Each structure stands twice: as C-alpha cells, then as structure tokens.
Amino acid sequence: MNFDIIRTNRKKSVSIEVNDGIVKVRVPKNLSEKKIQTIINDRLAWIEKKIDEQSKQVIDMPKQYVDGEFFSYLGDEYQLQIIEDSHEHIVLNEKYLQVMLPMISHIDDISKHVSSLLTKWYEQQALSILTKKTKKFGDVINNRPASIKIRDYKSRWGSCSSKGVITYNWRIIIGPEHVVDYVVVHELSHLLEHNHSKSFWKCVEQLFPDYKNSRKWLKINGQKLRI
C-alpha cells in the first residue's frame, strides 16, 4: 500500500484520501511521524475497504481510436494523432502516439484500422520489452526460459509452462514499468519454484523487494489495462 504524506499549514485536522491505490494523508506540518503512523493504523480498515471498493469500480469506456484520445504506454499517457503519410507506421514521441496512414480518405473504417495497427504495435513493443527484462532478471538468478511468447490473456498476466516457456500478456506494458518488472520476476521465479509457496515468494522478493506494492497496484488497476 502506497502512502503519500502531505504536510500542510492546517492546525489540527487530518484528512485521508484514497485514489487508484494511492493513499494521500494530509497532516499538520509539525505532527510527529509516530502520531501519523498511529492515525494511519487507526484508519487502516477504512483505507483497505476504500481500496477494495475502487478496485471493483472499473469504468468501461471503449476507445473510439480518433484524434485526441489518450493511450497509456508503460504508465505514461500519450495523445493519439492520426496523420497522413507516405507509408503506414507508428511513432511514439514525448507527448504523442502518432499513427501514420497513407491515403486516409480511401480507408473505409479508420477507427477499426487504427485499432488493429495499435494492437499489433503494442504486441511488438511488448515482445521487445519483456524479452529484454526477462534476460536482465534471468541473468541475476542464472536462469532463462526456453522461449518467450506474447498472448492476449483475458484473466492472467503471464504463465510459465513445465517446459520452461514463459508467456506474457502484452497488455501489461500499458501499466507502469515497476508493474511490468513484477510480472517478469513472478514468471521467472516459477522456473525455480513451480507453485506459490513461501519459497516462491522469497525468490520474488529477492529479485524485486518492493513486489508487494506492484502486486497491489495490479490487483486494483489490472482491469484498466486495455486499449
């Protein structure tokens, strides 16, 4: 659980706000750390209830794949631009996700076409990113999968077969990089422990000490990772 302690000029009052798994605690600037922790502990049940409620309130707003919409990539937001160009390709820069299309006026259903192109682009990026991260963390434990695959899972973020094949859900790269790292470490740890025993979670923690926060984020926000 992530806590953001904000010290203010208020004299006595303390407020707690929960949003997207982040808990903002506004306190008087001179309040001691011990007192802040006591307040948090007293409100912990309420905080956990709010987080659980928010995790169930997923707003289903289908993309229209038109200029001006925002798409997430590694946790950052990029504005979609559809631009006419000599050949079909996608460019990601500091602010924009640009879909370049030749002869736009001749495309019957631009939104459907852009949707297809973006899905393929995300899949390609996912394979590249996840392959590199798997190698990076795999080198730490001196173990690598037999192969890496990308799929569009509906209810999981990855899997590790008995033959050592790791399959990732490409949608994970929509989320923040620390969550991507957690999923990679989770599946790599299954090469050593083919269950979710204490030994498995110990392996995960050794590779990625802050895994609990990333796991919590994914539990709350996972259903939002779609384009």
C-alpha positions in Angstrom: 0.0 0.0 0.0 1.5 3.4 -1.0 1.1 6.3 1.4 1.8 9.9 0.3 2.2 12.1 3.4 1.5 15.7 2.7 2.3 18.3 5.4 0.1 21.4 5.4 -0.5 24.6 7.4 -3.7 23.3 8.9 -3.5 23.3 12.7 -5.2 20.2 13.8 -7.2 18.3 11.2 -6.0 15.3 9.3 -7.6 14.1 6.1 -7.1 10.8 4.2 -7.9 10.4 0.5 -7.8 7.1 -1.5 -7.5 7.2 -5.2 -6.1 4.5 -7.6 -4.4 2.6 -4.9 -2.6 5.7 -3.6 -3.4 6.9 -0.1 -2.9 10.7 0.5 -2.6 11.7 4.1 -2.7 15.4 4.8 -1.5 16.4 8.2 -0.3 19.4 10.2 3.3 20.2 9.3 4.5 19.7 12.9 2.8 16.4 13.5 5.2 13.6 14.5 5.9 10.5 12.4 4.7 8.4 15.3 1.4 10.2 15.5 0.9 10.0 11.8 1.5 6.2 11.9 -1.0 5.9 14.7 -3.6 7.7 12.7 -3.0 5.5 9.7 -3.2 2.4 11.8 -6.5 3.5 13.3 -8.0 4.1 9.8 -6.4 1.1 8.1 -9.6 -0.9 7.9 -11.4 2.1 6.3 -8.5 2.6 3.9 -8.5 -1.1 2.8 -12.2 -1.0 2.3 -11.9 2.0 0.1 -9.2 0.4 -2.0 -11.3 -2.8 -2.4 -14.4 -0.7 -3.4 -12.4 1.2 -6.0 -10.9 -2.0 -7.4 -14.5 -3.1 -8.3 -15.5 0.2 -9.9 -13.9 -0.2 -13.3 -15.3 2.3 -15.8 -15.9 0.7 -19.2 -15.2 3.4 -21.7 -14.4 1.9 -25.1 -11.8 3.7 -27.2 -13.0 5.3 -30.4 -9.5 5.4 -31.9 -9.8 9.0 -33.0 -7.5 12.1 -32.8 -7.2 13.4 -29.3 -7.8 10.2 -27.3 -5.2 9.2 -24.7 -3.4 5.8 -24.6 -1.2 4.5 -21.8 2.3 3.0 -22.5 4.5 2.0 -19.6 2.3 4.0 -17.3 2.6 7.3 -19.2 -0.2 8.9 -21.2 0.2 9.8 -24.9 -2.3 11.6 -27.1 -3.3 9.8 -30.3 -2.6 11.6 -33.6 -3.7 10.2 -36.9 -1.5 11.7 -39.7 -1.4 11.1 -43.4 2.0 9.9 -44.6 3.6 8.1 -47.5 3.7 4.7 -45.6 1.9 3.0 -42.7 3.8 3.1 -39.4 3.5 4.2 -35.8 5.7 6.8 -34.0 5.9 7.4 -30.2 7.4 10.6 -29.1 7.5 12.7 -25.9 3.8 13.5 -26.0 2.1 11.8 -28.9 1.3 8.3 -30.2 1.2 9.0 -33.9 -0.4 6.6 -36.4 0.8 7.4 -39.9 -1.5 6.3 -42.7 -1.3 6.7 -46.5 -4.4 7.8 -48.3 -6.6 8.2 -45.2 -9.6 9.3 -47.3 -9.6 5.8 -49.0 -9.8 3.8 -45.7 -13.4 2.7 -45.1 -13.3 2.3 -41.3 -10.3 4.4 -40.0 -11.1 3.6 -36.3 -11.1 -0.1 -36.9 -7.9 0.1 -39.0 -6.2 2.2 -36.3 -7.3 -0.2 -33.6 -5.7 -3.1 -35.5 -2.5 -1.3 -36.1 -2.2 -0.2 -32.4 -2.8 -3.7 -31.2 0.0 -5.1 -33.4 2.3 -2.3 -32.3 1.7 -2.9 -28.6 2.3 -6.6 -29.2 5.6 -5.9 -30.9 6.7 -3.5 -28.2 5.7 -6.0 -25.5 7.8 -8.8 -27.0 10.8 -6.5 -27.2 10.5 -5.0 -23.7 9.6 -8.3 -22.0 12.4 -10.2 -23.7 15.0 -7.6 -22.5 13.6 -7.6 -19.0 13.5 -11.4 -18.8 17.1 -11.5 -19.8 18.0 -8.8 -17.3 16.4 -10.5 -14.3 17.2 -14.0 -15.6 20.9 -13.2 -15.5 20.6 -12.4 -11.8 19.3 -15.9 -11.0 21.4 -17.5 -13.8 18.2 -19.0 -15.3 16.4 -18.2 -18.5 13.2 -19.5 -20.1 13.3 -21.9 -23.0 11.4 -19.3 -25.0 9.2 -16.2 -24.6 5.7 -15.8 -26.1 3.2 -13.0 -26.2 -0.6 -13.6 -25.9 -3.8 -11.7 -25.2 -4.8 -13.4 -22.0 -8.2 -12.4 -20.5 -7.6 -13.2 -16.9 -3.8 -13.6 -16.3 -0.7 -11.6 -16.9 1.7 -14.4 -17.6 2.4 -18.1 -17.3 5.3 -20.5 -17.1 5.0 -24.0 -18.5 6.6 -27.1 -17.2 8.9 -26.9 -20.2 10.2 -23.5 -19.2 8.2 -21.5 -21.8 7.1 -18.1 -20.4 4.1 -16.4 -21.9 3.2 -12.8 -21.2 0.0 -10.9 -21.6 1.0 -8.0 -23.9 -1.4 -5.7 -22.1 1.0 -5.5 -19.1 3.1 -2.8 -20.9 0.1 -0.5 -20.7 0.9 -0.3 -17.0 3.8 1.3 -15.1 7.3 -0.2 -15.6 7.5 -1.3 -12.0 4.4 -3.5 -12.6 6.0 -4.9 -15.8 9.1 -5.8 -13.7 7.0 -7.5 -11.1 5.2 -9.7 -13.7 8.6 -10.7 -15.3 10.1 -11.5 -11.9 7.0 -13.5 -10.9 7.1 -15.7 -14.0 10.9 -16.1 -13.8 10.6 -17.3 -10.2 8.4 -20.1 -11.5 11.4 -21.5 -13.3 12.7 -22.3 -9.8 9.5 -22.8 -7.9 6.5 -24.2 -9.8 4.0 -23.1 -7.1 3.2 -20.2 -4.9 4.9 -21.5 -1.8 6.8 -19.4 0.7 10.0 -20.3 -1.2 8.5 -18.9 -4.4 7.6 -15.6 -2.8 11.0 -15.4 -1.2 12.5 -15.8 -4.6 10.3 -13.0 -5.9 11.3 -10.7 -3.0 15.0 -11.3 -3.5 14.7 -10.2 -7.2 12.2 -7.5 -6.6 12.0 -6.3 -2.9 9.1 -3.9 -3.5 6.9 -6.5 -5.3 4.0 -6.2 -2.8 3.2 -2.6 -3.9 3.3 -3.6 -7.6 1.2 -6.7 -7.0 -1.3 -4.5 -5.1 -1.4 -1.9 -8.0 -2.0 -4.7 -10.5 -4.9 -6.1 -8.4 -6.6 -2.7 -8.2 -5.9 -1.4 -11.7 -5.4 -4.6 -13.8 -8.8 -4.4 -15.5 -8.0 -0.9 -16.8 -5.0 -2.1 -18.8 -6.6 -2.2 -22.2 -6.6 -0.1 -25.4 
